[in-house]
Amino acid sequence: MSVLMALCLFAAIALAIPGFTARADSNDGPYSIPNTTFIVSLENAFDFEAQYGKTGYWGVILDNGRVTPTSAVTFERDGEIVAPTADDLWKAAPLNSYSMIVPVPNGTNNIEGITWEPGTSHWVTIVTYKDDKTLATTSSYSVQVFKPYNPADTDPVDPAPAPTTDPAPAPTTDPAP
């Protein structure tokens, strides 16, 4: 009986530790992105590209489709310009392009006039399509915007005022008893 209890205890610990470490190591906070552009990479898409590379594509949707680019979304696939008709796309690329540079909404690059200000949180959704309208996968990520460091943006340092002169020492009198 004690051997059975020891095995159960061992199994419980052996199963609990990997589960705990998986949760303890996860980063549940938003990804930080600059307020200019950011790069999105498509990973492990070789099989999907082999099957749907001639008709499929992948893209980015911002804030669940609430941001619309000022110009139509297009990309080049095998020398041909493709204009996907899927809804809410901010940017798109062919499946053989594994990364894309995504512009952050700045008020002039979207119809709504939205600007992602530093400190604000938003949603970036990565979508893959088998063909023009057949959605294959979606993955949403929370992001928070920051302003990249630029030395020109720092306030000039005011020079310190001129040092004051020390007062001339004067003799002191002893206090009266």
C-alpha positions, 0 to 999 in steps of 0.5 A: 500500500505504501508503494502505491501511495508513493507512486501516486505522490511521485506521479502527482509531483511529476505532472504538477511541476511541468504544468506549473513551470509552463504557467510560471514562464508564460508572458501574459503581458502585452507585447511592446511595439514602437509608435512607428512600425513593427515587424510580424513574422510567420513561423512554421508555415512551410507545409501550409505554403506548400499546399496553399502558396499559389492561392493563399496569403497572410495578413494583419488586422488591427483592433479587430478591424476597427482601423481601415487603411487609406489605400487598398490592401495589395501584395505581390505574388509571383510577379502579379499584384493581388488585391485580397477581398477579405474583410478588415485587413490592414496589411497582407503578404504572400505565404512565401514572405515570412515577415512584414513591416506593419505601419502603426496607425498615425492618423494619416494612414487610416480612414478613421484618423486613429493614432496609436499613442504611446501607452495605449493598448491595442490588438493585432490579429495575424490571419492566414487564408487558403484562398481569397476568402477562406480563413485558415487560422487567426492568432490575436496578440495584445500590444502596447505602444511606446515611443522609441528613444530619440536624442533630439526629443529630449529637453535641453538642459538648463545650465546651472546658475552661477555659484554664489560666493561664500560669505566672508568669515566674521568673528563671533562673540561668545554668549554672555553667561 
